[in-house]
Amino acid sequence: MSEKPKIRFYMAKPGLDGHDRGAKVVSMALRDAGIEVIYSGLHQTPAQIVEAAIQEDVDVIGLSILSGAHMVLIPKVIQLAKEKGFFDGKRFILAGGTIVKPDEIKKLKEMGVSEIFGPGSSTKKIVEYVYNLFKDKEKN
């Protein structure tokens, strides 16, 4: 049986969205699967998210947005992440929440979001997706 890679995941709630149940459920599922999760808490700015992700040396930023502001907040996180060197081919940004319009999903993926998990996404699929991102990562 192969050993799972060590993965550090930063779960962030950008903007003024005050609902974090989904972010907490996904965070617990990731932790239960052996992934180290750092949860930002509510009301984080894109700059705070990127700075914390770099300081915490995470492998993945997960953005949970229910407010409908994803087409403003996610591009700003991506822009700052690129400017700060977060995207190095070994780190990723995922998003979830109420992102359901196919054209918005396509645009966000073109910008650099690896995957988007909309309403009703299975936590098992999210965990599997995260591990598959790092299936070739050296065992620590």
C-alpha positions as CSV (number, residue, x, y, z in Angstrom):
1,M,0.0,0.0,0.0
2,S,1.5,3.3,-1.1
3,E,1.9,6.2,1.4
4,K,-0.2,9.3,0.8
5,P,1.8,12.5,0.1
6,K,1.8,15.3,2.7
7,I,-0.5,18.1,1.5
8,R,-1.1,21.5,3.1
9,F,-4.4,23.0,2.2
10,Y,-5.5,26.6,2.9
11,M,-9.3,27.0,3.1
12,A,-10.3,30.6,2.6
13,K,-13.6,32.5,2.8
14,P,-13.0,35.7,0.7
15,G,-15.2,38.7,0.8
16,L,-18.2,39.5,2.9
17,D,-19.9,36.1,2.7
18,G,-20.8,35.1,6.3
19,H,-21.7,31.4,5.6
20,D,-18.9,28.9,6.2
21,R,-20.7,25.6,6.9
22,G,-19.6,24.2,3.5
23,A,-16.0,25.3,4.0
24,K,-15.9,23.7,7.4
25,V,-17.5,20.4,6.1
26,V,-14.9,20.2,3.3
27,S,-12.1,21.1,5.7
28,M,-13.1,18.3,8.0
29,A,-13.3,15.8,5.2
30,L,-9.8,16.8,4.0
31,R,-8.4,16.6,7.5
32,D,-10.1,13.2,8.1
33,A,-8.4,12.0,4.9
34,G,-4.9,13.0,6.2
35,I,-4.5,16.4,4.6
36,E,-3.3,19.3,6.8
37,V,-5.9,22.1,6.6
38,I,-5.5,25.7,7.7
39,Y,-8.8,27.5,7.8
40,S,-8.8,31.3,7.4
41,G,-12.1,32.1,9.0
42,L,-14.6,34.6,7.4
43,H,-14.1,37.9,5.6
44,Q,-10.6,37.5,4.1
45,T,-9.4,39.8,1.4
46,P,-7.6,38.4,-1.6
47,A,-4.3,39.9,-0.4
48,Q,-4.7,38.3,3.0
49,I,-5.5,34.9,1.4
50,V,-2.4,35.0,-0.8
51,E,-0.1,36.3,1.9
52,A,-1.3,33.6,4.4
53,A,-1.0,30.9,1.8
54,I,2.6,31.9,1.1
55,Q,3.5,32.2,4.8
56,E,2.0,28.9,5.6
57,D,3.7,27.3,2.6
58,V,0.6,25.5,1.4
59,D,0.1,23.4,-1.7
60,V,-3.5,24.3,-2.4
61,I,-5.7,27.4,-1.8
62,G,-9.4,26.5,-1.6
63,L,-11.8,29.3,-2.0
64,S,-15.3,29.0,-0.7
65,I,-17.7,31.6,-2.0
66,L,-21.5,31.7,-1.6
67,S,-22.0,35.5,-2.0
68,G,-22.0,35.5,-5.8
69,A,-18.8,37.7,-5.9
70,H,-16.6,34.9,-7.3
71,M,-16.0,36.6,-10.7
72,V,-14.5,39.5,-8.8
73,L,-12.7,37.8,-5.8
74,I,-11.3,34.7,-7.5
75,P,-9.6,36.6,-10.4
76,K,-8.0,39.0,-7.8
77,V,-6.7,36.0,-5.8
78,I,-5.3,34.5,-9.0
79,Q,-3.7,37.8,-10.0
80,L,-2.0,38.3,-6.6
81,A,-0.9,34.6,-6.5
82,K,0.8,35.0,-9.9
83,E,2.4,38.3,-8.8
84,K,3.7,36.7,-5.6
85,G,5.0,33.5,-7.3
86,F,2.5,31.1,-5.8
87,F,1.8,29.5,-9.2
88,D,5.0,27.4,-9.7
89,G,3.5,24.3,-11.4
90,K,3.3,22.6,-8.0
91,R,0.6,24.6,-6.2
92,F,-3.1,24.9,-7.0
93,I,-6.2,27.0,-6.5
94,L,-9.6,25.3,-6.1
95,A,-13.0,26.9,-5.7
96,G,-16.4,26.0,-4.5
97,G,-19.7,27.4,-3.5
98,T,-22.4,28.8,-5.7
99,I,-20.4,28.8,-8.9
100,V,-22.7,27.1,-11.4
101,K,-22.8,29.1,-14.7
102,P,-20.8,27.1,-17.3
103,D,-19.3,30.2,-18.9
104,E,-18.0,31.4,-15.5
105,I,-16.6,28.0,-14.7
106,K,-14.8,27.9,-18.0
107,K,-13.4,31.4,-17.6
108,L,-12.2,30.8,-14.0
109,K,-10.4,27.6,-15.2
110,E,-8.8,29.5,-18.1
111,M,-7.5,32.0,-15.5
112,G,-5.9,29.2,-13.4
113,V,-8.4,27.6,-11.1
114,S,-7.7,23.8,-11.2
115,E,-11.3,22.7,-10.4
116,I,-14.6,24.1,-9.2
117,F,-16.9,22.2,-6.9
118,G,-20.4,23.5,-7.0
119,P,-23.4,22.8,-4.8
120,G,-23.9,19.2,-3.8
121,S,-20.3,18.2,-4.6
122,S,-19.2,15.0,-2.8
123,T,-16.5,15.5,-0.2
124,K,-15.1,12.1,-1.3
125,K,-14.6,13.5,-4.8
126,I,-13.0,16.6,-3.5
127,V,-10.6,14.6,-1.4
128,E,-9.8,12.3,-4.3
129,Y,-9.3,15.2,-6.6
130,V,-6.8,16.9,-4.2
131,Y,-4.8,13.6,-3.7
132,N,-4.7,13.1,-7.5
133,L,-3.1,16.6,-7.9
134,F,-0.2,15.2,-5.9
135,K,-0.1,11.5,-6.8
136,D,3.5,12.0,-8.1
137,K,4.6,14.2,-5.2
138,E,7.5,12.8,-3.2
139,K,6.6,11.1,0.0
140,N,7.7,13.1,3.0
